[in-house]
């Protein structure tokens, strides 16, 4: 029998990698779909969230537009049109980007059911994030899209409709959502060392909302605070998607901003993997 050629040997080595990748993608797609279906079940909650976001959207728009008018038509880099776009887009994305610090994993950490998750042949970090992201992206339909439409009709908001801006905007929204849930995962896995993480979740909610640009745009921060915010992943969760979708940054600047989002995703993934491996050795499930 003749020995396999170098080309055949390479193909044999690549087959297990390709098969593993297909299995990984299939599993995580199913987790994503499960999260999407779960989000679709709670229609009443979605309507309630829409009403709440719309109400605060009107209040926020009134305050920020008045501030721009008081500044002579500009406030930093924002004029009336751009501050209106910021207001309604931030409200539209609020239902999908997790700035609360809460997650299902944190609850499973507390009651010990995470032990079952760790026995499954899937990665805890990526599988739980895929499910959460599926549910979060569904929220764009009943909450995000109507709020954008409301901003266009009532607030006079205008968005760029060219293919490049729209495509980069969609990618940026997905990247910001993924990054937010990967970062919240870090909050949840602190439960490996501390049974109660609600205090940390509250601190996360306060800090992330402020530094992500939920209350005022990050660009209005004083220089030192702007530099501090840019040293964290939070602006990439909310401020960057708003800037890209609204057209405040375009072309190469938008591509660079999206690249920064993916760099933060990679960094948070690595930190999450390290915390998970360390936490598995410390986990104690109490009860009988």
Protein Blocks (a to p, Z undefined) as FASTA:
>chain_A
ZZddfklmmmmmmmmmmmmmmmmmmmmmmmmmmmmmmmmmmmmlmmmmmmmmmmmmmmmm
mmmmmmmmmnoopahjbcfklmmmmmmmmmmmmmmmcckopafklmmmmnopmmmmmmpc
cdfklmmmmmmmmmmmmmmmmmmmmmmmmmmmmnopacdfbfklmmmmmmmmmmmmmmmm
mmmmmmmmmmmmmmblklmmmmmmmmmmmmnommbcfklpcfklmmmmmmpmklmmmmmm
mmmmnomagcjlmmmmmmmmmmmmmmmmmmmmmmmmmmmmmpccedZZ
